[in-house]
Amino acid sequence: MASVVWFRQDLRVSDNPAILGGVMIGDIIPIYIFDDCATDDLRMGDATKVWLQDSLSKLNKSLENSLNLYIGESAKIIASLIDRYKVRHVFCNACYEPWHLDQEKSVRRVCLEHNATFEVFNSNYLWLPTQILKEDGDYYKIFTAYKNKSRSIGHRTPVETPQGFKCVKDTDNATTLADLQLLPQHPWYKNIQKIWDIGEVSAQSKLKSFMSNKLHGYKEGRNYPGNDYVSRLSPHLHFGEISPAQILKAIENISKTDTNSDDVEHFVSEITWREFSCYLLYHFRELHKTNFNKKFDTFSWENNHDLLECWKRGNTGYPIIDAGMRELWQTGYIHNRVRMIAASFLVKNMNIHWQHGMRWFWNCLIDADLANNSASWQWVAGSGVDAAPYFRIFNPITQGEKFDSNGNYTRKFVPELKNIPDKYLFKPWTAPENVLKSAGVVLDVTYPRPIVDCATSRKKALERYQLLSHVR
């Protein structure tokens, strides 16, 4: 008797409890349902779809071309499979987005109606969101407290990878990958496919390379966008091509003499931040659309479409921000340091609501994760849990000079400034006319002047934030 294994954000064969659960009973019917049940403008973003296209293709090969694809409502499709194949067991791995939790409720109800069991495993996180609580039963709202408590609890470890299992192909009803229509009509997606190696095998290879070549020096090096010290595992984690348990096991296997313990600790802390974001979303389901700090409901935001478009397209007049926003558009990725600079600028200098930035990132990021994206934007805005202090406003000039001092990153994505001397690279509007002419730069023609003044907008931001202290 075959069991249904329902793939969602766990597109791998190794360390997959749902597969293991099915294989222990017999043959499996591996399925992926394109059920974009999110609401409003948070349906799957274009960049995410590009990644999903290749990830499903790779998973299908790992399953010997037996992955069954469907389009529609998950509960109805699974009910049909139960009827047609006399299925008695349905297995999947947990997802914690609100719409995925609602999905699971519907599938659980269908299974109950059809006398089939439905089992959900923790696969993509180290701890269950309900596992780490304060003494009074409430959830943690401070990252450090959460991290300290998590260290006292054993985390999930990888399960074995089954060998030689058989998959059932639903040839009569399953659709094709092309029918999912994941690739956008605009050809920009081809660059994403060109520069990213997608899939489980690539994720494991990237982890191995990171451990060998980049982990040493990670704590400091990760702040410099021109240096390749980041792991770039975030999209693989989001799609479940690799699990955090597999990553931690790889770290634990490294001898302490082979690397710097501070680097290891910092990397593990970043993994824990991912856990914390998911944890927050689980306990506060409105994280992506509601201020956690209710004081911000009274905040006066500006609604300037033209300025927002300048930010989206990387035409703010601040080169480090423009480099990041263009990197995002061209590659589906933006370096974490530059993410913070660009986000701070939008929210604090431009006074535009964090949700506008969150939605743009959601559409453009290949690692667009609802929990991470929402928690990070609220952190920058100051409206979130354990948020950045209101007076922390990133200066795009000094940030560029400090973290991209040789200008390699900025010049790569803002090539119109490639001939500007380092002295003026992050403030080209201050360069003498002869320097601009020699570099081939004409302000407001080949490159824009700043859309807002950094110092003036910072002062206004501080005034706005200070007003919140009077809100009760």
Stockholm file with secondary structure:
# STOCKHOLM 1.0

chainA/1-472         MASVVWFRQDLRVSDNPAILGGVMIGDIIPIYIFDDCATDDLRMGDATKVWLQDSLSKLNKSLENSLNLYIGESAKIIASLIDRYKVRHVFCNACYEPWHLDQEKSVRRVCLEHNATFEVFNSNYLWLPTQILKEDGDYYKIFTAYKNKSRSIGHRTPVETPQGFKCVKDTDNATTLADLQLLPQHPWYKNIQKIWDIGEVSAQSKLKSFMSNKLHGYKEGRNYPGNDYVSRLSPHLHFGEISPAQILKAIENISKTDTNSDDVEHFVSEITWREFSCYLLYHFRELHKTNFNKKFDTFSWENNHDLLECWKRGNTGYPIIDAGMRELWQTGYIHNRVRMIAASFLVKNMNIHWQHGMRWFWNCLIDADLANNSASWQWVAGSGVDAAPYFRIFNPITQGEKFDSNGNYTRKFVPELKNIPDKYLFKPWTAPENVLKSAGVVLDVTYPRPIVDCATSRKKALERYQLLSHVR
#=GR chainA/1-472 SS CCEEEEESSCCCSTTCHHHHHHHTTSCEEEEEEECCCCCTTCSCCHHHHHHHHHHHHHHHHHTTSCCEEEESCHHHHHHHHHHHHTCCEEEEECCCSHHHHHHHHHHHHHHHHTTCEEEEECCSCSSCTTTCCCTTSCCCCSHHHHHHHHHTSCCCCCCCCCCSCCBCCCTTTCBCTGGGCCSCSSTTHHHHHHHCCCSHHHHHHHHHHHHHHTSTTHHHHTTCTTSCCSCCCHHHHHTTSSCHHHHHHHHHTSCTTTSCHHHHHHHHHHHHHHHHHHHHHHHCTTTTTSCSSGGGGGCCCBCCHHHHHHHHHTCSSCHHHHHHHHHHHHHSCCCHHHHHHHHHIIIIISCBCHHHHHHHHHHHCTTCCHHHHHHHHHHHHTCSTTCCCTTCCCCHHHHHHHHSTTCHHHHHHCGGGTTSCHHHHTCGGGSCHHHHHHHTCCBTTTBCCCSSCHHHHHHHHHHHHHHGGGCC
#=GC SS_cons         CCEEEEESSCCCSTTCHHHHHHHTTSCEEEEEEECCCCCTTCSCCHHHHHHHHHHHHHHHHHTTSCCEEEESCHHHHHHHHHHHHTCCEEEEECCCSHHHHHHHHHHHHHHHHTTCEEEEECCSCSSCTTTCCCTTSCCCCSHHHHHHHHHTSCCCCCCCCCCSCCBCCCTTTCBCTGGGCCSCSSTTHHHHHHHCCCSHHHHHHHHHHHHHHTSTTHHHHTTCTTSCCSCCCHHHHHTTSSCHHHHHHHHHTSCTTTSCHHHHHHHHHHHHHHHHHHHHHHHCTTTTTSCSSGGGGGCCCBCCHHHHHHHHHTCSSCHHHHHHHHHHHHHSCCCHHHHHHHHHIIIIISCBCHHHHHHHHHHHCTTCCHHHHHHHHHHHHTCSTTCCCTTCCCCHHHHHHHHSTTCHHHHHHCGGGTTSCHHHHTCGGGSCHHHHHHHTCCBTTTBCCCSSCHHHHHHHHHHHHHHGGGCC
//
